[in-house]
Amino acid sequence: MDREDLDNLCERSILGLVLGILVFAPLAFGAVDAWAFLVIQALTIGVMLAWALRLWINPKPKLLWPPLCWVVLAFVIYAIARYFTADIEYAARQEMIQVLMYAFLFFAIVNNLYRQEFSQTVSFTLVFLAMGISAYAVFQFLTHSERVWNLEAMYPGRASGTYISPNNLAGFLEMVLPLALAYLLAGRITPVMRVLLGYSTLVILAGIVVTFSRGGWVATAAALLALLGILIFQRQHQLPAFLALVLLVGGGALFGKIYLAQTATYIEREKSSGMNLTHVELELRSDLWLAAVQMWRENFWWGVGPAHYNYRFPAYRTERIQAQPDRAHNDYLNLLADWGTTGGLITLAGAAVFGAGLWQTRRYVRRVEKEFKTAHSNRLAFYLGAAAGLLALAVHSLVDFNLHIPANALVGVTLLALLSSNLRFATEKFWFSFNLPLKILATLALAAGIFYLGNQEIRHARETYWIARAEPLPNFSPELAAALEKAAAAEPQNFDTSYAIGECYRTQSFDGGDNFASLAQTAMDWFSRGIKSNPYDAYNYLSYGMCLDWLERHDEAGPYFDRAAALDPNSYFITANIGWHYVQAGDYAAARPWLIRSLRLVPWQNEIAKSYLDLAEQKMIANASGTNNLPAGF
């Protein structure tokens, strides 16, 4: 096998690995779980290795470096710098790993998959994958299935396909649908392929409908209107684009009036017991957005830290939101909160550079169409379809966090990279020969990335393995603590694991026994580790204080409960347990307002506040009357 054959093998290997990433991630619940992301990370390392080999196998390697590459590189450097200054190392490192992976994939796709046949292969793979997932989503909806693969669905009445959330499925499908429609209307393909694409378009549309994601619907409409609007102004495509627009608008209106309006899920989404759920959802999301804005204002230039929004949110939560939001449900505000104005400006510069590149290549993508005197061009079809898909993602990001779903982010990165490589049609000035110093520099960068990501892969895999081993074990048992301690040994900075281990020992201590004091001290050691790893987690302070109360060191416990209240002032659970603390200390008058407030925040399923409020009030009555009507032991 000569060097040319080896070079072709490496090129095809990169294509195969990228396709594997794009197919696997959506099928594996969007790759949000640790095990699925580890597979994506391993495949990305494979892409980097194949590219590094290709640099030395190809006798005349070239570097394609459009302007957007500089912006991507700038964000990577900023992400690395921000990681070293972040307050929560573990969260920042996981976010930096994602940034590194997406950046390496972007550079690899730009420099290895720029040929038109590769763009077409990627496009058709995504279209037929989306068709299959959409068919599964329609099946879920029609059969009222409550399963997503082997897991229980979290959104009954709404289809999520192979994703956990229907909104994230809509985010994936809305990026792929314009590709299918663009190739159908403007692509230079066989009649059989045109029929398959027409069928795929209808199935993907149905898949988007049954997600009942209003953000997805709006984003899809914006993308299709932009795509068809451009084609209508192209003389060669006016009639089919106009007919497609009429069919989509007319069919959508009839479908909505005759069928959709009668669907129970749609009705429930709009009204429930006379309350407008849309208004309620907007109010809750506005609280999440306001928290993001407040974080950004207080940390204007650098943000609170990569992936820190969820962990800093408790200090900003309103009384209406008791759960952890994970993300701000607005990727732009989440960007400003996490990365600050600096990250926002780099991203804005990237959008401007990318838009300028699209404008610069607009005439050149139609060159094939003009040369062959035909109304169809695959280059134009991909250009319009991919751009419209990215537009859909941008619109949907106003109300959701699809950019933080690895499967959807990977599709966006791929489309962005393939579109950026189109600049080679407009000019040759972005091509650079790989001289020896540049080749060595590129190889060192790839080798450093492979080494770091590989090391993190092994480390995270060990942690994931032991966490998976711990899941079926009895709650708070010694066996569970032992398994989690092995996970903590693999990844000492994971504060969630530290807290879970501490809770195991705290619960065992609260069960009594001769060794209750040593168990409480062990629990406090783990809570201390959690406090160091994540100083914004109120629960470690809370549980540490509870251990002190259990050891009857009430004066020492007070500051820990105060710190928990400062970190999460509107949490019903924190508030209830502060009331519990005062009951343990015998200060029933101080306990009462905390317990009442906890019940006001969450009046249902709040047994801690309810039971201890009853106890505190009875104690206060007993103390005032000089009698004790409580059972013995109280």
N, C-alpha and C positions, 0 to 999 in steps of 0.2 A: 504494500500500500504506500503510494507516494505522498508527498506533503500536501498536494492539492486534495487528494482523497481524505486525508486526515483532517484538513481544514473544513471540508464539506461535512465530515462526520461531526466535528465540534459545532458547526453552525446548526446542523439538524438537531443535535443534542440540546442546544440552547432553546431552539423552537419547541422541542418536545417537552422540556422541563417547564418552560413558560406556559405551554398549554396544560400541562399537568397541574400547575398552580391554579390557573384560571378555572379549571374544571373541578378540582378537588375542593377548593375553598367554599364555593356556594353549596356543594353537596354536603359538606361537613358543618352544617348549621351556621354557615358564614365564617367559619374558622375563628369564632370567638372563644372557644374553649382552648385551654392550654395545650392539650394533646394535638388538636388540629393545627394550631399555630406552629407547633414544633415541626410538624410535617412540612408546612409551608417554608419554615426557616431552613430545613434541611434541603429542600428543593432549590431554594435561593442560593445556598452555598454551592450546590451543584452547578447552577448557572454561572456563578463567579469563577468556579474552577475551570469550567469549559472555556470561558472567555480568556482566562489567564493562559491556558494552553494554546488557544488560537493565536494569541499575540506572538508566540514564538514559532508556531507551525507555519503560519502564513508568511510567505517570503516578502510580501509588501503590504503589511498591515496599515490600515488607515484609521484615523480617529475622526468621527463625525461629532462636532461640538457646536450645535446651534446655541443661540444666546440663552435659551431657557436653562441650559446645563449650568451656566454660571449661577443662576438664581438657586437652582437645586443644591449646588455645592455650597452656596452661602448659607442656606438653611441648615444643611448638615453640620457645618462648622458651628453655627449658632446653637444647634441642638446639643452638640457635644459640650460646648462651653456652659450651656444652661444646666446640663446634667451635673456638672461638677459643682455648681452653686445651688442646687436644689435642696430643699429642706427634707424631702422624703426620697431617699436614695432609690429605694426599690421601685417605686412608681415611676420615677424619672428614668431609670434604666430601662424598664420595659417599654416606655414610650420612645426612648432613643433607639432601641433595637428596631422598632417598627420603622422609624425614620430612616435608619441605615439600610434596612432591607428594601424599602420602597425606592430609595435613591439608587442603590446598586442595580436593582431591576430596571429602573428608568434608563440609566446609562447603558446597561447591557442590551436592552431592547433597541434603543436609538442606534447603537453601533453594530448590531448583529442581525436585526430583523427588519431592516429598512426596505427590503425589496417588496414590490407590490404583491407578489404571490404570498408572502408571509402575512401581509396585512389582510389579504382575502382569507387565508387559512384561519387566522385568529378570529376574524369577523364571523365566518360561518360556524366555527366551533362554538362561539358565544351564543349565536342565534339558535342553534339546535339544542344547546344545553338549556337555554332559557325556555325554549319550547317544551322540553321534557319536564322541567321544574314547574312550568305553568300548567301543564296537563295534570301533574300531581296536585297542584293547588286547586284546580277546578274539581278534581276528584274529592279532595278533602271537603270542599264546600258542598258539593252535591250529596255526599254521603254523610255529612255532619260528623266527619271524623274528628276525634279528639287526640290524634297522635301526629307527631312530626317524627318520622322514622320510628324509633323505639321510645321516644319521650312523649310525655303528656303535653298537649298543646296548651299554651298560656292565654290564648285569645279565642275562646269558643265563639263560633259563628263567623270567624274571619279566617281566611286561608293564609298560611305562611309558607307553603311549599316545603322546602328543605331548610328554611330559616326559622329562628326562634320567634322573631317578630314579623308580622305582616308588613310593617312599614319598611323594614330592611329588605324584604323580598321585592316590594314595589321599587325601592331604590336600585336594586339590581336590574329588574326588568325594564325600567324606564331608560336605562342607559343602552340597553341592547335593542329595544324596539325600533328606534330610529335607524339603526344599522340595517335591520331586516327590511324596513320600508324603503330605505335609500337604494339598497341593492335591487329590490323588487322593481322600483320605478326607473332607476337610472343606471343599474349595473349591466355590464356586458356579459351575460350568463346564458346558459342553455335553457330551453323551454322547461325541461324537467326541474332544473334548479329554481326557475322562476315560480313554478307551481309549489315546490316545497317551501320557498320563502313566503309565498302568499299564505299558505296554510300556517306557517310558523307565526306570521304577523298576527293572524286572527287569534291563535291560541295564546300568544303572549299578551295581547290586548285583554283577553278574557282573564288571564292570570292577574293582571293589574287590577281589573275590576273587582275580583273576588277578595283582594286584600282589604278592601274598604278603607284604604289609606287615602285620606283626602289630600294630604301633601303630595302623595304619589300621583294622584289623579291630576292635580294642578301642574306638577312638574312634567308629566307626560303630555298634557295638552300644550304646554309652552314649547316643548321640544318639537312636537309634531307640527304645530303651527309655524314655527320657525323653519323647519325643514321644507314643508309643503309651500310655504310662502316664497322661499327662495326658488324652488323648482317651478312655481307658477310663473315667475318672471324670466324663466329660461324658455325660449321659444320652442326648443325641442321637447320640453317636458311639460308644457302648459296643460295639455289635455289630460294626461294620466294623473298629474298632480291635482288638478282641479276636481277630477272625478273621485280621487282618493279623499280629498278634503270633504266633498259633499257626502260621501259614504260614511266617513267617520263622524261628521257632525250630525247628519240625519239619523244614522244608525244609533249613535250615542243618545240622541234625544228620545228616540222611540224606545230604546232599551230602558232608559231611565224612567220614562213615564209609564210604560206598560209593565215592566218587570221589576226594575230596581226599587222603585218607590213602594212596591208591595212586599219587599224582602224584609223579614223580621230584623235581621242584623242592621240594615240601613235605618229602619225606623227606630231601633233601640239606640243607634248612634246619634240620632237627632233629638229624640225625646225620651224621657223616662220619668213617669209620674209627674208630668207637667213641668219638669225641669229641663232646660236646654243644656245638654251635655257639652255641646260645642262651646258654649260660653264658659262652662266650668273648666273644661280642658284648657281653654285659652287663658283663664285666670291662673291656673296652676303653672302653665308654661311661662306666663309673664313673670311669675315669682322666680322661676329658674333663670329667666333672662335677666331680671333685675339683680339677682345675686351675682351673675357673671359680670354685669356692668360694674357693680360695686367692687368686686375683686379687682377688676381692671383699673378702676380709678385709684384704688389704694396701692396698686402695684403697676403704675402706668407704663413704664418702659419695659420691664422684664416679665411681668405677669407673676402669678403665684407659684408657677413651676409646671413642668411637663406632666400632664395627667393628674394635676393636683386639684382640679375643680371639685371632684367628688369628695375629696378628703377635707377641703376647706369649706365646703358648703354648709355643714352644720352650724357654723357661727353666723351664717347669713340666712338660715332657713326662716320662713314665716310659720305661723302657727298652723296654717292649712296643710303644710307638707311635712309628713312625719317619716316617710321613707327616704332612702338614699337615692338620688336621681341618676347616678352614674355619670351622665353627661348633661350639658345645658339644653339639649334639644334645639340647638342652633349652632351649627359648626363655626360660624363666624364669631359669635360672642364667646364660644368655647375657646377659639383660637386666641382671642384677645385676653381672656382670663388666664389661660395657661401660659401663653408665650409673650404676652404684653404687646405694646405698640411696635417694638422691634420685630417680633415675629409677624405681626400684621402687615408691616411695611414690606418685609421681604416677600410675603405671600402676594400682596398687592402688586409688587414689582413683577413677580412671576406671571400674574394674570395679564398685566399690561404687555409684557414681552411675548407671551403666548398669543395674545390677540393680534399683536403686530405681525407675528409670524404667519398666522392664519391669513391676514390681509395680504401679506406679501406673496403668499403661494396661491392665492385664489385663482389667478389666470393660468398658472402653470399646471394645475391639476386637471384642466380641461384640454390639455394639448393633445392627448391621445384621441379624445372625442373628435377634435377638429381634423387630425391627421387621417383618421380612418373614415371620415365622413359618415359617422353614425351618431345616433342620438344617445348612445349608451357608453359609459366609461366607468370602469371599476374604481379608478383613481378618484373620480369625482364622487362616486357613491360612498366610498369610505370617508372621504373628506367631509362630506355633508352629514353622513350618519354619525360618525364619531363626534363631530363638533356638536351636533344636536343632542347626543347622549350626554356629553359633558355639561351642556346647558341644563338638561334635566336634573343632573346631579347638583348643579349649583343652585337651582331653584329649590329643590327639595331640602337642601342643607339649611334653608332659612328656618325650618320647623322640625328638623330631625338631626340625627348624628350618623348618617351613612358613611361619612369619611372615617369614622372610628370603627366601622365594621370591616375587618380585614378583607373579606371577599369583595366587597364593593369598592374599597380603596384600591385594591389590586387591579380591578377592571378599569377604574379611573386612571391609574398610573399607566397602564398599558395603552389605553387610547391616547393619553397625553403624549406618551413617548412616540407612538407611531405617527401621530399628527406632527409632532415637532421634527421628526426625520424627513417630512415632506419638503422642508426648506432646501434640501439638496436639489429639488427640481428648479428652484428659483435662482440659485447661485452656487458656485463651487467654493466660495470663500470660507465655508465652515468645515471643509475637509482639511485634515492635517496629516502629514506623513509621520509614521511612528519611527523617528530616529532612535538611536540606542538610548540616550538619556531619558527620552519620553517613555520608551518601552519599559525601561527599568523602573521609572517612577510609577507607571500604571500597574506594573506587576507587583511592586511593593504595596501599593494601595489595596489591590485585590487580595494579596497575601495577608495583610493586616486585617482586612475585613473577614476573610475566611477564618483566620485564627480566632479573632474575637467572637464572631457569631458562633463558631464551632464550640468554643469554650462555654459560651452562654447556653448553647443547645444542650450540652452534656449536663451542665449545672441545673438547668430548668427541668430537664427530663427526669433527673433523679428526684427532684422535689415533687414533680407531678406524679411520679410513680408512687411515692410514699403517701401523698395526699389521697390518691385513688385507693391505696390499700387501707387507708384510715376510714374512708366513707362508710363502709358497711359495719364497722365496729360499734358497740354500744356507746351511747352518749355519755361523755364524761368519765369513761372507764379508764383504768390503768393501761389497758391494751391500746386504747385510742391515743392516750398521751404518749405512749412509747413510739407508736407509728409516726405521730406528728413531730416528735423530737428528732426522728431521723430525717423528716422533711426539713426541719429547721437547721439541721446540721448541713444539709445540701445547700440551703438558701437562708443564711442567718438573718438577712435584712427583711424578710417577709413578716411584717407586723401582724397580719391576719393570723398566721400560724402561731406566732408568739402568744397572741391573745387567746386563741383556742386552747393552747396547752395550759395557760394560766387558768382558764375557766375549768378545765378538767380537774386540776389540783384544788381550786377554790371549792368546787362542788363536793369533791371528796372530803375536804376539810369540814365543810358545813354539815356533812353527814355524821360528824362526831367520830369518836374513837380516841384511843390513847395518843395517836400521832397527829391529832388535828392541828396542833401548833406548827409542827414541821411542814405539814402539807400546805398550810396557809403561807408560811414563809417561802416555800418553793413557788407557790402561785405568784407571790409578790415579786419574786425574782424575774419571772417571765413577764409580768406586767411592766416591770421596769425596762426590760428589753424592748417591749412594744412601745413604751413612751419614747425611748431613744430613737427607735426606727421611724416612728410617726408621732411627732409631738402634738399633732392636731387631733388625735383620736381620743375623744372624751371617755370612751369605755374602759380603756386601760386605767385611767385615773379613778374612775368610778369603782371598778373591781378591786383596785388596790385599797381604796378607802373602805370597801366592804370587808376586806380581810382584816384591816386594822380594827374595825368595829367588832368583828368576830373574836379578835384577841383582846377585846375590851380596852383598846387604846383609842378611845373616842376623840380625845383632844388632838391626837396626831392625824386622825382620819379626816377631820374637818377641812383642812386645806385641799385635800384631794377631791372632795366633793365640790368645793368651791371652784376648783380648776375645771372640773367636768361641766359645771353649770356655765362657766364662762365660755367654754369651747362649743357648747351645744345648748344655748339658753332656752330654746323652744321645743326641746324634745320631751315628749310625755314620759318616756321611759327614764331618762335622766332625772326629770323632776320627781317622778314617783319614788325613785331610789334615794333621792336626797331626803324626802319625807321619811323613808325607811330608816335612814341614818339617824335622824333626830329621834325617832321612836326608840332605836337601840340605845341612844344616849340618855333617854328618859326625858327629853324636852318635847313633850307632846304639843304644847302650844306652838312651838316653832315648826313641828311636823305638819300640823293641820293645813296651813295655807299652801304648802308645797303639794300635798296630796290632793287638795281641792283643785289646784291649778292643773295638775296632771289629768284629773277626771274631766276638766273642762276642755283640755286639748284633745283627749280621746276618751269619750264616755263609755265606749263599748270595749269588751275584752281587755279590760285594764284591772286585773284582779289584784295586783300589788297595791295600787292606789286605793281601791275600794276596801279591801280587807284591812289595811293598816289605818285608813281613815276611821273606820268603825272602831278599831282598837284604840286609836288615839283619843277619840271623842269619849269613849267609855272610861278611859283612864283619867281624862280631865274631869269627868263627872264624879268619878270615884274619889279623886284627890280633893275636889271641892266639897264633897259631902262627908269625907272622912270614912267612907265605906268602900269595900271592894266587892263588886258584884261579878267580877270576871272569874272564869274557872281557875282552879289551882294552877300555879305555875306562871300566871300572867302578872 
